[in-house]
Amino acid sequence: MKTRKIEEKHKKKMASMPKHLDFLSKGLSCHALCLLKYSGILDSMLKGESILEKSLHLYKNPNLIRAALVTLTSVEAVAFDGVEYYLTSQVKNLGEHIGYIFLPLVGYRNHMAKQ
């Protein structure tokens, strides 16, 4: 129930976003998902765990993790209730297909850097 209320709040906010910013936020969100996958946070969240805001200092780069979570919150992939971050229903199903995002953005980066 808590997730649904937060998701509805973000839908109203996102409806007023200009289309070019919407496109940009989706691209940034894909990179944010890759960061969370690489750090192991996404795997924990896909298992139903939430990430406490006060525990972010335990990560090597807490500001980067927080930025990724805030980015994902802006596109309704992650919800934040003031205490913890957790995945919304639209991203829980993505877990089986995360390779479609992760492989092109992270897997090919060494090859693309040589181009």
C-alpha positions, 0 to 999 in steps of 0.5 A: 500500500505504501508503495502505491501511494508513493508511485501515484505521487511520482506519476503526477510529478513526471506527467509535467516533465518536458519530453526531452528531460524525460528521455534524459532521465531514462538514460540516466536511470539505466546507468543508475541501475547498472551502478546498483547492479555492479555494487550488489545493491540491486540484487539485494533489492530484487530479493525484497530488501530495502536500503536504509538512508542512514546505512548509505555511509557504509558504501565506498562512495555513498554520494554516488549510491545516493545519486543513483537512488535519487535518479531512480526515484525520479522515474519511479523505479525506486521509492523513498519514504524518508527512511528507506529506498525500495524497488517499485513494482515496475522494476521488480520484473526487470530483474530477470532481464537486467542484462538487456540494460547492463550488457550494452552499458557496462559489458561493452565499455572496454570495446567501445572505449577503443573506438 
